[in-house]
Amino acid sequence: MAEVVLTGVEKKFGDVAAVAGVDLTVRDREFVILVGPSGCGKTTTLRMIAGLEDVTGGDISIAGRSVTHLAPRDRDIAMVFQSYALYPHMTVYRNMAFSLQLRRMPRTEIDRRVKEAAAVLGLSDLLARKPRALSGGQRQRVAVGAALCRQAGVLLFDEPLSNLDAKLRVHMRTELKRLHQSVKSTMIYVTHDQVEAMTMGDRIVIMDKGKICQVATPLEAYQRPANRFVAGFIGTPPMNFFEGQLRGEGAGLSLELGGGLTLPVPRPRLAGSSGRAVIAGIRPEDIQLGGEGNGSRVKVPAVVDVVEPLGHEAIVTVRCAAGLAQIETELHDELRPRQPVDLLLDTARIHLFDRQTELAL
């Protein structure tokens, strides 16, 4: 068992709280992603789990044992850094075997572990090469292989794909997902790329300003964001936001946005919310270009502002009475800036957040 539990973990640099009271449980053999913008505290949290940063407050336990004050080598962890951290004068085999040799492990056991890890990562034919003879993706796999050879209970990844080109990152995402399915380690992965988080993790931990905003499966975070920050951070293109006020009661509840735009709000649980200042959010895929309004779909006039072709589809920025919005649509040759269009907003898919607390309603 390699369950990782953080209880009230804090890290301060002087008067600055980089991590402020994090509570998190990572289950045995789970693949958890820490994601958030630069400076949110995700890498500092990972380094505290690894023992590379001292903990200001709280406790960290691995497999039921407190490791808060243990040295990194005593924590049953292995870490893959953002830089490949390979020895240029050593072959792939020696890079992967080096930490085991330092532990004076039997040669036969080292050979078995290296060859097993190489087979999992597709490096069997590259063991005699040196890093300079490898591509960026191959070097990153060697760094992962060196960590795998440790056979630690917890594998930690600190933005390992950020130095790779876009195509190789997509390939390595698949490789790491496949790796998790074949090894028995708990994996904690840090990234600022929400696409990596959504496609790779069993659960994602969205962080901002040193705190956890939400812990959820990727689909839960996308469909039911806990607050405005999560809603805007998860999803590409990001969710569109408009300031407004709730009016009326019960079935007559409506949402007043800027420019006199009023939309029905099918939310009976918001009874008694008339006059409440809110932020309305709607994802680009829930806005349709053209068509007739019916049911929860309301027609809204708009003007095309910018068209960004992406091949079979386009990201179109439009200007309506409530403000600017982005939509995803099929690419049409006739779409031009300043062209009048009709939008269909699916009001049943609108997310509402309290304007003061920014928490989901």
C-alpha positions in Angstrom: 0.0 0.0 0.0 1.3 3.5 -0.9 -1.5 5.8 0.1 -0.3 9.4 0.4 -2.1 11.6 3.0 -1.5 15.4 3.5 -3.0 16.9 6.6 -3.0 20.7 7.0 0.3 21.0 5.1 1.7 24.5 5.0 4.8 26.1 3.5 5.8 29.7 4.2 8.7 31.6 2.8 9.0 34.4 5.3 5.6 36.0 5.5 4.4 34.5 2.2 2.3 31.4 2.3 3.2 29.3 -0.8 0.9 26.5 0.4 -1.8 27.2 2.9 -3.3 24.3 4.8 -3.6 21.5 2.1 -5.6 18.4 3.0 -5.4 15.7 0.4 -5.6 11.9 0.2 -4.1 10.1 -2.8 -5.3 6.5 -2.8 -3.0 3.5 -3.4 -2.1 3.1 -7.1 -4.1 6.2 -8.0 -2.9 8.7 -10.7 -3.5 12.2 -9.3 -2.7 15.4 -11.1 -1.9 18.7 -9.3 -2.8 21.4 -11.8 -2.9 25.2 -11.6 -1.3 28.4 -12.9 2.3 29.3 -12.1 2.7 30.2 -8.4 -0.3 28.3 -7.2 1.8 26.0 -4.9 1.6 22.7 -6.8 5.3 22.2 -7.3 6.0 23.2 -3.7 3.5 20.7 -2.5 5.1 18.0 -4.7 8.6 18.9 -3.3 7.3 18.6 0.2 6.0 15.1 -0.5 9.4 14.3 -1.9 11.2 15.8 1.1 13.0 18.4 -1.0 11.2 21.2 0.9 10.7 21.4 4.6 7.2 21.5 5.9 6.2 24.6 7.9 3.1 23.0 9.3 1.0 19.9 9.0 1.9 16.3 8.4 2.6 14.0 5.4 2.3 10.3 5.6 3.0 7.6 3.0 1.7 4.0 3.5 0.4 4.9 7.0 3.8 6.2 8.2 4.6 9.9 8.9 7.4 11.0 6.6 7.3 14.7 7.5 10.8 14.7 9.0 12.4 11.9 7.0 15.1 12.3 4.4 14.0 11.8 0.7 15.8 8.5 0.5 13.7 7.1 3.4 10.3 8.0 1.9 9.9 5.2 -0.7 9.5 7.7 -3.5 11.1 8.3 -6.9 10.9 11.6 -8.8 11.1 12.6 -12.4 12.1 16.3 -12.8 11.3 18.8 -15.5 14.9 18.6 -16.8 16.0 15.1 -17.9 18.8 15.0 -15.2 20.8 12.4 -17.1 24.5 11.8 -16.9 25.8 12.6 -20.4 28.9 10.3 -20.1 26.8 7.3 -19.2 24.8 4.9 -21.4 21.1 4.6 -21.1 21.6 1.3 -19.2 24.0 3.0 -16.7 21.7 6.0 -16.2 18.9 3.7 -15.3 21.0 1.5 -13.1 23.0 4.2 -11.3 20.8 4.7 -8.2 20.6 0.9 -7.7 24.4 0.6 -8.0 24.8 3.2 -5.3 22.6 1.0 -3.0 25.0 -1.9 -3.7 22.2 -4.0 -5.1 23.2 -7.4 -6.7 24.1 -7.1 -10.3 21.6 -9.7 -11.4 18.8 -7.8 -9.7 19.9 -4.5 -11.3 20.0 -6.1 -14.7 16.5 -7.5 -14.3 15.0 -4.2 -13.2 16.7 -2.2 -15.9 15.6 -4.6 -18.6 12.0 -4.7 -17.3 11.7 -0.9 -17.2 13.3 -0.6 -20.7 10.8 -3.1 -22.1 7.8 -1.2 -20.6 9.1 2.1 -22.0 10.3 0.9 -25.4 14.0 1.5 -24.6 15.3 -2.1 -25.0 17.1 -1.3 -28.3 18.6 2.0 -26.9 20.4 0.7 -23.7 23.9 1.1 -25.2 23.4 4.7 -26.4 24.3 7.8 -24.6 21.9 10.7 -24.1 23.3 12.8 -26.9 22.3 10.1 -29.4 18.6 10.2 -28.2 15.7 12.4 -29.1 14.0 14.6 -26.5 11.2 12.0 -26.0 13.6 9.2 -25.6 15.6 11.1 -23.0 12.5 11.8 -21.0 11.6 8.0 -21.1 15.1 7.3 -19.8 14.5 9.6 -16.9 11.2 7.9 -16.2 12.9 4.5 -16.5 15.5 5.5 -13.9 12.7 6.3 -11.5 10.9 3.0 -12.4 13.9 1.0 -11.6 13.7 2.1 -8.0 10.3 0.3 -7.7 9.2 2.9 -5.2 5.7 2.9 -3.8 5.2 6.6 -5.0 6.3 8.1 -8.3 6.4 11.9 -8.5 6.5 13.9 -11.7 7.3 17.6 -11.9 6.1 18.9 -15.3 8.1 16.2 -17.2 6.7 17.1 -20.6 7.1 20.9 -20.6 10.4 20.8 -22.6 8.9 18.7 -25.4 7.3 19.9 -28.6 3.5 19.7 -29.0 3.4 16.5 -31.0 5.8 14.6 -28.7 3.9 15.8 -25.6 0.7 14.2 -27.0 2.6 10.9 -27.6 4.2 11.0 -24.1 0.8 11.6 -22.4 -0.3 8.3 -23.9 2.9 6.6 -22.8 2.6 7.8 -19.2 -1.1 6.8 -19.1 -0.2 3.3 -20.4 2.7 3.2 -17.9 0.3 3.8 -15.0 -1.8 0.9 -16.1 1.3 -1.5 -16.1 3.1 -0.5 -12.8 2.0 -0.8 -9.2 3.0 2.6 -8.0 0.9 5.6 -6.8 1.6 8.5 -9.2 1.4 12.2 -8.4 2.0 14.5 -11.4 2.4 18.3 -11.5 1.5 20.4 -14.5 0.2 23.8 -15.5 -1.4 22.3 -18.6 -5.0 21.5 -18.0 -5.2 19.4 -21.2 -2.6 17.1 -19.6 -4.6 17.0 -16.4 -7.9 16.2 -18.1 -6.5 13.4 -20.3 -4.2 11.7 -17.8 -5.4 11.7 -14.3 -7.8 9.5 -12.3 -8.5 12.6 -10.3 -7.3 16.2 -10.6 -6.4 18.6 -7.8 -7.0 22.2 -9.0 -4.9 24.7 -7.0 -4.8 28.5 -6.8 -3.0 30.8 -4.4 -1.6 27.9 -2.3 -5.0 26.4 -1.7 -7.0 23.5 -3.2 -10.1 24.7 -5.1 -11.5 21.3 -6.0 -10.6 17.6 -6.1 -12.6 15.7 -8.6 -12.4 13.4 -11.6 -11.7 15.4 -14.8 -15.3 15.1 -16.0 -16.7 16.2 -12.6 -14.4 19.3 -12.6 -15.6 20.1 -16.1 -19.3 19.6 -15.6 -19.6 20.8 -12.0 -16.9 23.3 -11.2 -16.8 24.3 -7.6 -16.1 28.0 -8.3 -15.4 30.5 -11.0 -11.7 29.9 -11.0 -12.1 26.1 -11.7 -14.7 26.9 -14.4 -12.4 29.3 -16.2 -9.3 27.2 -15.8 -10.6 23.8 -16.9 -11.7 23.7 -20.6 -10.3 25.0 -23.9 -11.5 27.5 -25.0 -12.3 28.7 -21.5 -15.8 29.3 -20.2 -17.5 32.6 -21.1 -18.5 34.8 -18.1 -21.1 37.6 -17.8 -22.1 39.6 -14.8 -25.8 39.7 -14.1 -28.6 39.6 -11.5 -31.3 37.1 -10.7 -34.9 38.4 -10.9 -38.3 36.8 -10.1 -39.1 33.6 -8.2 -39.8 29.9 -8.9 -40.6 29.1 -12.5 -40.4 32.8 -13.3 -36.8 33.2 -12.2 -34.7 35.0 -14.9 -31.2 36.2 -15.4 -30.6 39.8 -16.4 -27.4 40.4 -18.2 -25.9 43.6 -19.7 -27.5 45.4 -22.6 -31.0 44.4 -21.6 -30.5 40.7 -22.3 -32.8 38.5 -20.1 -32.6 34.7 -20.0 -34.8 32.2 -18.2 -33.1 30.3 -15.4 -34.4 26.7 -14.9 -33.1 26.5 -11.3 -35.9 25.8 -8.8 -33.3 25.4 -6.0 -32.5 29.1 -6.3 -35.8 30.2 -4.8 -35.4 33.4 -2.8 -32.5 34.6 -4.9 -34.2 37.5 -6.6 -31.9 40.5 -6.7 -28.8 38.4 -6.1 -25.7 39.5 -8.0 -24.2 36.6 -9.9 -21.7 35.7 -12.6 -23.1 33.5 -15.4 -20.8 31.1 -17.2 -21.5 29.1 -20.4 -19.0 26.9 -22.3 -18.3 27.6 -25.9 -19.8 24.3 -27.0 -23.1 25.2 -25.4 -23.5 28.2 -27.8 -24.8 27.3 -31.2 -24.3 29.5 -34.3 -27.6 29.9 -36.1 -30.9 28.0 -35.8 -34.3 28.5 -34.2 -34.8 29.0 -30.5 -36.9 26.3 -28.7 -37.2 25.0 -25.1 -34.1 26.0 -23.2 -32.3 27.3 -26.3 -32.7 31.1 -26.5 -31.8 33.1 -29.7 -29.5 36.1 -29.1 -28.3 38.5 -31.8 -24.6 39.1 -32.1 -21.8 40.3 -34.4 -18.7 38.3 -35.4 -15.5 39.9 -34.0 -12.7 37.4 -34.7 -12.6 34.0 -36.5 -9.8 31.5 -35.6 -9.7 28.6 -38.1 -8.6 25.2 -36.6 -9.1 23.0 -39.6 -12.5 21.2 -39.4 -13.7 23.8 -36.8 -13.2 27.4 -35.8 -13.1 29.4 -32.6 -15.3 32.4 -33.2 -15.4 35.4 -30.9 -18.7 37.3 -31.1 -20.0 40.4 -29.5 -23.6 40.4 -28.1 -25.5 42.6 -25.7 -23.9 41.0 -22.7 -20.3 41.3 -24.0 -17.7 39.2 -25.8 -18.1 35.4 -26.0 -16.2 32.6 -27.7 -18.0 29.7 -29.5 -16.9 26.5 -31.1 -18.4 25.9 -34.5 -17.8 24.2 -37.9 -15.6 26.3 -40.1 -17.7 28.3 -42.7 -16.0 30.3 -45.5 -18.7 33.0 -45.2 -17.8 33.8 -41.5 -16.3 37.3 -41.5 -15.6 40.0 -38.9 -18.5 42.4 -38.4 -21.0 39.9 -39.8 -24.4 39.7 -38.0 -25.2 36.3 -36.6 -27.8 34.7 -34.3 -26.6 32.6 -31.3 -28.5 29.9 -29.6 -27.7 29.8 -25.9 -28.6 26.6 -24.0 -29.8 28.2 -20.8 -30.0 24.7 -19.1 -26.2 24.5 -19.3 -25.5 28.0 -17.8 -23.4 27.9 -14.6 -24.1 30.5 -11.9 -21.6 31.8 -9.4 -22.1 34.2 -6.5 -20.4 37.4 -7.5 -18.9 38.1 -4.1 -17.7 34.6 -3.1 -17.4 33.2 -6.7 -18.6 29.9 -5.4 -21.0 27.8 -7.6 -24.7 28.2 -6.8 
